[in-house]
Amino acid sequence: MWTIETVSDVSNHEIEDSLHNLSTNTTAALRIPGIYTGAEIDTIVENIGQQGVLWYPNFEFRQGRIGIGATEYASKINGKEAYFLLEPESSRIRDRIFPENLDPVARMAGVFSQAFDTSVAEEPSLDHAKYFTGLIRAMGEESTTHFDFAPHQLPGWRVADAVAQFAVVTYLQMPGSGGELTIYNRPWEQKDEAFNKDIDEKGPKGFGQQFLEDEESVTIMPSAGEMVVFNSRNFHKVESIVSEIVRYSINSFMSLSDDKLHLWN
C-alpha cells in the first residue's frame, strides 16, 4: 500500500529518510503541519488580496499566480534570459506579500536544512543568477493532470542536473469544497508523451487520464498552514473545486543534486 507520512516534529525527524522514500516512490507524500499559524496566514492572504493575482487569460481552468515559473519560459526565444531578468522584481513582489518573519523560502529551508545544505538554486551560465522561489498559486477550478521534471522540461538549465525533484507546496487557503491533491504512483516516462494533449510542455490541456486508471494513487485534502512534499515526476492534479473561495498555495520545486537541495520555481 502506498502510504502518506505525517511529520509532527521536524526537529526530531529523519528528513533524509523521508526524501529518499519519496524519490523511490516507497511513500506517496510527506505532510508537515504547522508551517504557518492561522494569524500568519490571515496576514499573508490579506497581502495577496492587496497585491492582486495574475489570472491566466486563455486557460480552460481558472488559475492564476503571483511570481514566475521557469517552465513557462523554456520554449520562448531567449526564455532563460527573460526569466532571470524578471526574477528581481518577482522577488520584490513576493517580499511585499511575506514580511521578513514570514519568508516562505526561509520556512522551506528550515524544514530540510537539518539534513541537507539547502539553498535557492543558481544558474552558473548566467553569472550564478538566483532562481525565483516562492510562487503563489491561485486556483478556482481543477488543474490538468501533469508532471514536473526539469531534466525533461528544462534542458540546458542548471536545475535539470538533478537526481530527484520534489514539489514543496505550503497551503494558505483551501476552498469550501474540493481542491484535493491527487498523486499517482506513476513517474513520467518518455512513452507517456503519447497521452499528452498539448504541443508544448505543461499547456492548458495536460494529459489524458485513461492510462492512469489502473495506477495506485492517493488523494490528500490539505489544511491551511500545512506543507505537502511529493515526488513531482509522478503524475498529479488538483481535483475539482466547488466553492467561490480561492485555493491559495505557495508552490516551489526542490532538486537534489550533489547531496544538496536547491529550491526554485
C-alpha positions as CSV (number, residue, x, y, z in Angstrom):
1,M,0.0,0.0,0.0
2,W,1.3,3.4,-1.0
3,T,1.4,5.4,2.2
4,I,1.5,9.1,3.3
5,E,3.9,10.1,6.1
6,T,3.0,12.8,8.6
7,V,5.7,14.6,10.5
8,S,4.6,16.3,13.7
9,D,8.1,17.4,14.8
10,V,10.6,18.3,12.1
11,S,13.4,18.8,14.6
12,N,13.2,15.1,15.7
13,H,12.6,13.6,12.3
14,E,14.9,11.9,9.9
15,I,14.0,14.1,6.9
16,E,16.8,12.4,4.8
17,D,15.0,9.1,5.0
18,S,11.7,10.7,4.1
19,L,13.0,12.3,1.0
20,H,14.7,9.0,0.0
21,N,11.4,7.2,0.4
22,L,9.7,9.8,-1.8
23,S,12.3,9.6,-4.5
24,T,12.0,5.8,-4.7
25,N,8.2,6.0,-4.5
26,T,8.1,4.0,-1.3
27,T,5.9,6.6,0.1
28,A,3.5,8.9,-1.7
29,A,3.8,12.2,0.2
30,L,5.1,13.9,3.3
31,R,2.7,16.0,5.3
32,I,4.1,18.6,7.7
33,P,1.5,20.6,9.6
34,G,2.0,24.0,11.3
35,I,4.3,25.7,8.8
36,Y,2.2,28.9,9.3
37,T,-0.2,29.8,12.1
38,G,-3.7,31.0,11.4
39,A,-2.8,34.6,12.3
40,E,0.2,34.5,9.9
41,I,-2.0,33.1,7.1
42,D,-4.5,35.9,7.7
43,T,-1.7,38.5,7.1
44,I,-0.5,36.7,4.0
45,V,-3.9,36.3,2.4
46,E,-4.7,39.9,3.1
47,N,-1.5,40.9,1.4
48,I,-2.3,38.7,-1.6
49,G,-5.6,40.5,-2.0
50,Q,-3.8,43.8,-2.0
51,Q,-1.2,42.7,-4.5
52,G,-3.7,41.0,-6.8
53,V,-3.3,37.7,-8.7
54,L,-2.3,37.4,-12.4
55,W,-5.0,35.1,-13.8
56,Y,-4.2,33.1,-16.9
57,P,-6.4,34.6,-19.7
58,N,-6.8,31.7,-22.1
59,F,-6.9,28.6,-19.9
60,E,-9.9,26.4,-19.7
61,F,-9.3,26.1,-15.9
62,R,-9.4,29.2,-13.7
63,Q,-5.8,29.5,-12.4
64,G,-3.5,32.4,-11.6
65,R,-0.2,33.1,-9.9
66,I,2.0,35.7,-8.3
67,G,5.6,35.1,-9.4
68,I,7.3,33.4,-12.3
69,G,8.0,29.8,-13.2
70,A,10.9,28.5,-15.3
71,T,8.9,26.1,-17.4
72,E,6.7,28.9,-18.8
73,Y,9.9,30.4,-20.3
74,A,11.6,27.2,-21.5
75,S,10.1,27.2,-25.0
76,K,10.4,31.0,-25.5
77,I,13.2,32.6,-27.6
78,N,15.8,33.7,-25.1
79,G,13.5,32.4,-22.4
80,K,16.1,31.7,-19.8
81,E,17.5,35.2,-20.0
82,A,13.9,36.7,-19.8
83,Y,13.2,34.6,-16.7
84,F,16.2,35.8,-14.9
85,L,15.6,39.4,-15.9
86,L,12.2,39.2,-14.3
87,E,13.4,37.5,-11.1
88,P,14.5,40.5,-9.1
89,E,11.1,42.3,-9.4
90,S,9.3,39.0,-8.8
91,S,11.2,38.5,-5.6
92,R,10.4,42.1,-4.5
93,I,6.7,41.5,-5.0
94,R,7.0,38.2,-3.0
95,D,8.7,40.0,-0.2
96,R,5.9,42.6,0.0
97,I,3.4,39.8,0.5
98,F,5.5,38.0,3.1
99,P,7.0,40.2,5.8
100,E,10.5,39.1,6.7
101,N,9.4,36.9,9.6
102,L,7.0,35.0,7.2
103,D,9.6,34.5,4.4
104,P,8.4,31.3,2.6
105,V,11.9,30.5,1.4
106,A,13.2,30.5,5.0
107,R,10.3,28.4,6.1
108,M,11.0,25.8,3.4
109,A,14.8,25.8,4.0
110,G,14.2,25.4,7.8
111,V,12.4,22.1,7.2
112,F,15.2,20.5,5.3
113,S,18.4,22.2,6.4
114,Q,19.0,20.0,9.4
115,A,19.8,17.1,6.9
116,F,20.9,18.9,3.7
117,D,22.7,22.0,2.6
118,T,19.5,23.8,1.4
119,S,19.6,27.0,-0.7
120,V,18.0,28.8,-3.6
121,A,19.1,27.3,-7.0
122,E,21.6,29.3,-9.1
123,E,22.3,29.4,-12.8
124,P,26.1,29.2,-13.5
125,S,25.6,30.1,-17.2
126,L,24.3,33.5,-16.2
127,D,26.8,34.5,-13.6
128,H,25.1,32.4,-10.9
129,A,21.9,34.3,-11.0
130,K,19.4,33.1,-8.4
131,Y,16.2,31.4,-9.5
132,F,12.9,32.8,-8.3
133,T,11.4,30.8,-5.4
134,G,8.0,31.1,-3.6
135,L,5.4,31.3,-6.3
136,I,1.8,31.7,-5.2
137,R,-0.8,29.6,-7.0
138,A,-4.4,30.7,-7.0
139,M,-7.0,28.1,-8.2
140,G,-10.7,28.3,-8.7
141,E,-11.0,25.1,-10.8
142,E,-9.4,21.7,-11.1
143,S,-5.9,21.5,-12.7
144,T,-4.8,19.4,-15.6
145,T,-3.1,16.1,-15.0
146,H,0.6,16.7,-15.3
147,F,4.1,16.1,-14.0
148,D,7.0,18.3,-13.2
149,F,10.5,17.1,-14.1
150,A,13.3,19.6,-15.0
151,P,15.6,17.0,-16.7
152,H,12.9,16.7,-19.4
153,Q,11.2,20.1,-19.3
154,L,14.2,22.4,-18.8
155,P,17.2,21.0,-20.8
156,G,20.1,23.3,-20.5
157,W,19.0,24.9,-17.2
158,R,21.1,24.1,-14.1
159,V,18.1,22.6,-12.2
160,A,17.9,19.9,-14.8
161,D,21.0,18.4,-13.4
162,A,19.2,16.6,-10.6
163,V,18.9,13.0,-9.3
164,A,15.4,13.7,-7.8
165,Q,12.9,16.5,-7.9
166,F,10.2,17.3,-5.3
167,A,7.2,19.5,-5.2
168,V,7.0,21.5,-2.0
169,V,3.5,23.0,-1.5
170,T,2.5,25.1,1.5
171,Y,-1.2,25.8,1.7
172,L,-2.6,29.2,2.7
173,Q,-6.3,28.9,2.0
174,M,-8.5,26.0,0.9
175,P,-11.8,26.2,-0.8
176,G,-15.1,25.4,0.9
177,S,-15.3,22.2,-1.0
178,G,-12.9,20.3,-3.3
179,G,-9.4,21.2,-4.3
180,E,-7.8,17.9,-3.1
181,L,-4.4,16.9,-4.4
182,T,-4.2,13.5,-6.1
183,I,-0.8,11.9,-6.8
184,Y,-0.4,8.8,-9.0
185,N,2.2,6.1,-8.4
186,R,3.5,6.6,-11.9
187,P,6.6,8.6,-12.6
188,W,6.6,10.2,-16.1
189,E,8.5,8.3,-18.8
190,Q,9.1,9.4,-22.4
191,K,6.5,6.9,-23.7
192,D,3.8,8.7,-21.7
193,E,4.0,11.7,-24.1
194,A,1.6,9.7,-26.3
195,F,-1.1,10.8,-23.8
196,N,0.0,14.5,-23.8
197,K,-2.8,16.6,-25.3
198,D,-0.6,19.7,-25.6
199,I,2.0,20.6,-28.2
200,D,4.2,22.3,-25.6
201,E,5.1,21.1,-22.2
202,K,2.6,22.0,-19.4
203,G,0.0,23.5,-21.6
204,P,-3.7,24.1,-20.9
205,K,-4.9,20.6,-21.7
206,G,-2.4,18.3,-19.9
207,F,-2.5,14.5,-20.1
208,G,-5.5,12.3,-20.7
209,Q,-6.2,10.1,-17.7
210,Q,-7.0,6.8,-19.3
211,F,-3.5,5.5,-18.9
212,L,-3.7,6.2,-15.2
213,E,-7.0,4.5,-14.4
214,D,-5.3,1.3,-13.1
215,E,-2.4,3.1,-11.2
216,E,-2.3,3.3,-7.5
217,S,-3.0,6.8,-6.2
218,V,-3.5,8.8,-3.0
219,T,-5.8,11.9,-2.6
220,I,-4.9,14.4,0.1
221,M,-7.2,17.2,1.5
222,P,-4.6,19.7,2.8
223,S,-5.2,22.1,5.6
224,A,-4.2,25.7,5.7
225,G,-0.7,26.1,7.1
226,E,0.4,22.6,6.1
227,M,3.2,21.7,3.8
228,V,3.0,18.7,1.5
229,V,6.1,17.3,-0.3
230,F,6.0,14.7,-3.0
231,N,7.9,13.4,-6.0
232,S,7.0,15.8,-8.7
233,R,7.9,13.4,-11.5
234,N,4.8,11.4,-10.5
235,F,1.6,12.5,-12.4
236,H,-0.6,14.6,-10.2
237,K,-3.5,17.0,-10.3
238,V,-5.7,19.3,-8.2
239,E,-9.3,18.0,-8.1
240,S,-12.5,19.9,-8.8
241,I,-13.2,23.0,-6.7
242,V,-16.8,23.7,-5.8
243,S,-16.5,27.0,-4.0
244,E,-16.2,30.7,-4.5
245,I,-13.2,30.6,-2.1
246,V,-9.9,30.6,-4.0
247,R,-7.4,27.9,-3.2
248,Y,-4.0,29.6,-2.4
249,S,-0.7,27.8,-2.0
250,I,3.0,28.5,-2.1
251,N,4.5,26.2,-4.7
252,S,8.2,25.5,-5.2
253,F,10.3,22.8,-6.6
254,M,13.3,21.3,-4.8
255,S,16.0,19.5,-6.7
256,L,18.5,17.1,-5.2
257,S,22.0,17.3,-6.7
258,D,25.4,16.5,-5.2
259,D,23.7,15.8,-1.8
260,K,22.4,19.4,-1.7
261,L,18.8,20.7,-2.1
262,H,18.1,23.5,-4.4
263,L,14.8,25.5,-4.2
264,W,13.4,27.1,-7.3
265,N,10.3,27.8,-9.4
